[in-house]
Amino acid sequence: MLQKRLNEKRREIDAILPMIEFSPEMVSVVFYGAFDFRSPETMQRVVLSEPGDADFLAWAELENELAVSAWAKPLIDSSLKVQGGDVFLVATAALEFLRNKDSIPAPMPEPETEKEGGAEGEEGDEDGSDDLNEAGADWLAEQGFDPLDR
């Protein structure tokens, strides 16, 4: 059933692309399973950045770090023709990365001055695996996606 609905949305790409401005999550699903990631480190940097940041790559740069399924290439071409399509594709690749690779821990932040209550709230995160999940959820919310219930 999922594949059937995805195929329907993929056929309607030109009709739904205007939605990337106000409801990108409704369009990004057409790229479900479209990408394989050659560099998890690059994708982590993208996920932890925002449009306009130096680590938020343009699609032309990020595309070199991905293996794109042949069926997705016409969808990408259509997406690049609309305003905001470049940022949308980078965000969509980040979503796919999070969906597939959400167990990869985020890089450890640079040490800051000791905060009060240092170990509070860090229970259950001995290996740092929740860092990328939390960062991904925050990033999605900042991109206009509904926040995940935690």
N, C-alpha and C positions, 0 to 999 in steps of 0.2 A: 504494500500500500504506500509506504514511504517513497519508494522509487517511482511509482506512478505519479504521485503528487509533485515530486521534484521535476520529473520530465515535463509535466504540464507547466510548471513555473518557468522552466528553461525555455520552452517554446514561446512563452509570453514575455520574454526578457525586455523587448522594446517597450511594451505597455507598462511594465512595472518599474522600469529604471527611474522615472521621475520621483518615485518614492524614496530614493536614497537620501533626499534632503530632509524628510521628516520621519521616515520609518525605515532606516537602513536594514534593520534585522529582518524585515519582510522580504528583502531582496537578496541579502547575503546567503540565504539558504540555497540558492541555485548553485552555489559553489561548494556544496557539501561533497567532500571527498575529491575535490579538484586538485589539491596541492600535496606534494611531498616536500619535505623540508631538508635541504642539504646542510644548513647551518643553524642548529638550535640556538647557538649563542647570538646570532644576528636576530633571530625571531624574538628572543628574550629582550634584546635591546628595543626592538620595535614595540613589543607589548608594554614595556615600561616607559614608553615615551608618548608624546601627544603630537598631533599635527602641528607643524611649525618648529618642533624640536629638531636638533641635528641628528638624533638617532631615529627619527621617524622618516624612513627612507621614501623616496619617490618610487612609484611603481616600476619604472624602468630600471632602477637600481635593485629593488627587491626581487624582481623577476629572475635575475641571474642566480639568486639563492634558492629558487624553487624549481621543482619538476612539475610542470603543469600538464594535466591530462588533456589529450587532444580534443575531447568534446568540449572542454572549457574555453578553448582559445577564441571561438566566435563570440562567446559571452563576454570575454575580456575586451575584445575589440569593440563590442557594443557599449560596454561600460565606460571605456576611455573616451567615447564620443560625447558623453554628457558632462555638464558642469559638475565638478566634485567627484568624477569617476575615478581619478587617480587615487585620491585619499580613501575613497570607498573600497577600492581593491586592496590597498594596503591594510585597511582595517579588517576586511574580510579574510585576508590571509592570516592576520593575527588571530581572528576568531577560530579559524580552522586549526591553527597551531595550538591554541588553548584547548580546543576540543580534543585533539589527539595527543597532546604532550603535556597535559596539566600536572603531571607528577614530577616534572623536572624542577628542581629547586631554583629559586631566583638567586642571582649572585648576592653574596653577602655585602651589605652596605658598608661604606667607609666608617670606621669607628668614630663616634661622636663623643662628646663629653658624657659622662655617666648621667643617666636619667634617674630620677627618684623612683623607687619601686622596681628597679631593673628587671627582675625575673618575672614580675607579674604579667599575666596574659600570655606567657610563652609556653604554657603547659601543652603537651601533646604535639609540639612542633620541634622535637629534638633534632630532627634532620633538616629542618627548614623547608619541608615539602609544602607547607601551607602558604609560604611566601608568594609563590607564583600564582596560586589560586586566588589569594586575596588581591594581589596586584592586578590580576586579570579582571576580577569582578569590579574593582574600582575603575579600571580603564574602560570597561564596557559601559559603566554608568556614566562616565564622563563623555563618552561618544554618543550618548543619547539612548542607550539600551536600558530597559528596565533593570533596576538593581536586583541582584539575587538575594533571596532570603537566606540569612546565615544562621 
